[in-house]
Amino acid sequence: MLTDGDHRGTAYDLTGPRWTYPELAAVLGELGGRTVSYREVEDDDGILAMIGPAVRAGAFERQTGDLARVLRRPPTSLGSAVAAALGARD
């Protein structure tokens, strides 16, 4: 919770850097030393059929600088976050 005077009463939309599943596959492949591919799946009759087109059109790609402002540094990159997560499994 952010309680000092600079943050009191302020609402933040904490988003990190935008990434795509093909980018995630590339990072996983680079870190793992083998090819990782991403494959788009077909919409089905469930929830994906309703929101899939909106997701692909970028409807949920809202980004703000709020996270960097709160952290007072740039957010962690996708590559660094994945490397840290994979390192935690050792």
C-alpha atoms as a printed R data frame, in Angstrom:
   type eleno elety resid chain resno       x       y       z
1  ATOM     1    CA   MET     A     1   0.000   0.000   0.000
2  ATOM     2    CA   LEU     A     2   1.311   3.398  -0.949
3  ATOM     3    CA   THR     A     3   0.713   5.670   1.998
4  ATOM     4    CA   ASP     A     4   3.183   8.535   1.808
5  ATOM     5    CA   GLY     A     5   2.038  12.004   0.778
6  ATOM     6    CA   ASP     A     6   3.024  11.604  -2.864
7  ATOM     7    CA   HIS     A     7   0.651   8.675  -3.334
8  ATOM     8    CA   ARG     A     8  -2.200   9.327  -0.923
9  ATOM     9    CA   GLY     A     9  -5.539   9.465  -2.737
10 ATOM    10    CA   THR     A    10  -4.002   8.486  -6.091
11 ATOM    11    CA   ALA     A    11  -5.280   5.580  -8.156
12 ATOM    12    CA   TYR     A    12  -2.769   3.734 -10.298
13 ATOM    13    CA   ASP     A    13  -3.191   1.395 -13.229
14 ATOM    14    CA   LEU     A    14  -0.119  -0.816 -12.765
15 ATOM    15    CA   THR     A    15   0.807  -2.264 -16.132
16 ATOM    16    CA   GLY     A    16   4.155  -3.556 -17.263
17 ATOM    17    CA   PRO     A    17   5.673  -3.521 -20.708
18 ATOM    18    CA   ARG     A    18   3.486  -5.066 -23.404
19 ATOM    19    CA   TRP     A    19   4.586  -8.441 -24.740
20 ATOM    20    CA   THR     A    20   3.156 -11.004 -27.131
21 ATOM    21    CA   TYR     A    21   3.087 -14.781 -26.995
22 ATOM    22    CA   PRO     A    22   5.472 -15.047 -29.960
23 ATOM    23    CA   GLU     A    23   7.896 -12.796 -28.015
24 ATOM    24    CA   LEU     A    24   7.501 -15.012 -24.952
25 ATOM    25    CA   ALA     A    25   8.234 -18.097 -27.062
26 ATOM    26    CA   ALA     A    26  11.378 -16.411 -28.417
27 ATOM    27    CA   VAL     A    27  12.599 -15.530 -24.905
28 ATOM    28    CA   LEU     A    28  11.912 -19.062 -23.651
29 ATOM    29    CA   GLY     A    29  13.771 -20.506 -26.632
30 ATOM    30    CA   GLU     A    30  16.736 -18.203 -26.142
31 ATOM    31    CA   LEU     A    31  16.999 -18.948 -22.439
32 ATOM    32    CA   GLY     A    32  16.380 -22.670 -22.873
33 ATOM    33    CA   GLY     A    33  18.702 -23.104 -25.819
34 ATOM    34    CA   ARG     A    34  16.087 -24.714 -28.057
35 ATOM    35    CA   THR     A    35  13.273 -23.679 -30.350
36 ATOM    36    CA   VAL     A    36   9.988 -22.788 -28.693
37 ATOM    37    CA   SER     A    37   7.096 -21.922 -30.969
38 ATOM    38    CA   TYR     A    38   3.749 -20.306 -30.380
39 ATOM    39    CA   ARG     A    39   0.679 -21.545 -32.206
40 ATOM    40    CA   GLU     A    40  -2.574 -19.581 -32.390
41 ATOM    41    CA   VAL     A    41  -5.579 -21.741 -31.525
42 ATOM    42    CA   GLU     A    42  -8.954 -21.548 -33.187
43 ATOM    43    CA   ASP     A    43 -11.833 -19.886 -31.368
44 ATOM    44    CA   ASP     A    44 -14.289 -22.323 -29.830
45 ATOM    45    CA   ASP     A    45 -17.884 -21.912 -28.735
46 ATOM    46    CA   GLY     A    46 -16.928 -20.767 -25.239
47 ATOM    47    CA   ILE     A    47 -15.541 -17.563 -23.832
48 ATOM    48    CA   LEU     A    48 -12.693 -17.403 -26.352
49 ATOM    49    CA   ALA     A    49 -15.264 -17.084 -29.142
50 ATOM    50    CA   MET     A    50 -16.623 -13.979 -27.413
51 ATOM    51    CA   ILE     A    51 -13.386 -12.256 -26.437
52 ATOM    52    CA   GLY     A    52 -10.858 -13.754 -28.871
53 ATOM    53    CA   PRO     A    53 -11.441 -11.198 -31.628
54 ATOM    54    CA   ALA     A    54 -11.172  -8.305 -29.146
55 ATOM    55    CA   VAL     A    55  -7.938  -9.706 -27.694
56 ATOM    56    CA   ARG     A    56  -6.412 -10.097 -31.155
57 ATOM    57    CA   ALA     A    57  -7.491  -6.533 -32.027
58 ATOM    58    CA   GLY     A    58  -5.607  -5.190 -28.986
59 ATOM    59    CA   ALA     A    59  -8.624  -4.213 -26.894
60 ATOM    60    CA   PHE     A    60  -6.872  -5.138 -23.627
61 ATOM    61    CA   GLU     A    61  -3.465  -3.620 -24.394
62 ATOM    62    CA   ARG     A    62  -3.757  -0.655 -22.073
63 ATOM    63    CA   GLN     A    63  -0.387   0.555 -20.877
64 ATOM    64    CA   THR     A    64   0.492   3.341 -18.485
65 ATOM    65    CA   GLY     A    65   3.674   4.675 -16.957
66 ATOM    66    CA   ASP     A    66   2.222   4.259 -13.456
67 ATOM    67    CA   LEU     A    67   4.299   1.212 -12.522
68 ATOM    68    CA   ALA     A    68   7.563   2.958 -13.412
69 ATOM    69    CA   ARG     A    69   6.473   6.046 -11.466
70 ATOM    70    CA   VAL     A    70   5.637   3.988  -8.361
71 ATOM    71    CA   LEU     A    71   8.811   1.899  -8.589
72 ATOM    72    CA   ARG     A    72  10.938   4.911  -9.523
73 ATOM    73    CA   ARG     A    73  12.655   2.699 -12.095
74 ATOM    74    CA   PRO     A    74  11.679   0.966 -15.336
75 ATOM    75    CA   PRO     A    75   9.635  -2.226 -14.907
76 ATOM    76    CA   THR     A    76  11.432  -5.548 -15.323
77 ATOM    77    CA   SER     A    77  11.702  -6.680 -18.939
78 ATOM    78    CA   LEU     A    78  10.068  -9.860 -20.191
79 ATOM    79    CA   GLY     A    79  13.456 -11.518 -20.640
80 ATOM    80    CA   SER     A    80  14.625 -10.644 -17.128
81 ATOM    81    CA   ALA     A    81  11.337 -11.763 -15.561
82 ATOM    82    CA   VAL     A    82  11.392 -15.112 -17.380
83 ATOM    83    CA   ALA     A    83  15.080 -15.659 -16.543
84 ATOM    84    CA   ALA     A    84  14.363 -14.966 -12.863
85 ATOM    85    CA   ALA     A    85  11.348 -17.302 -12.874
86 ATOM    86    CA   LEU     A    86  13.325 -20.107 -14.518
87 ATOM    87    CA   GLY     A    87  16.226 -19.572 -12.142
88 ATOM    88    CA   ALA     A    88  13.876 -19.920  -9.171
89 ATOM    89    CA   ARG     A    89  13.121 -23.500 -10.226
90 ATOM    90    CA   ASP     A    90  16.721 -24.683  -9.724
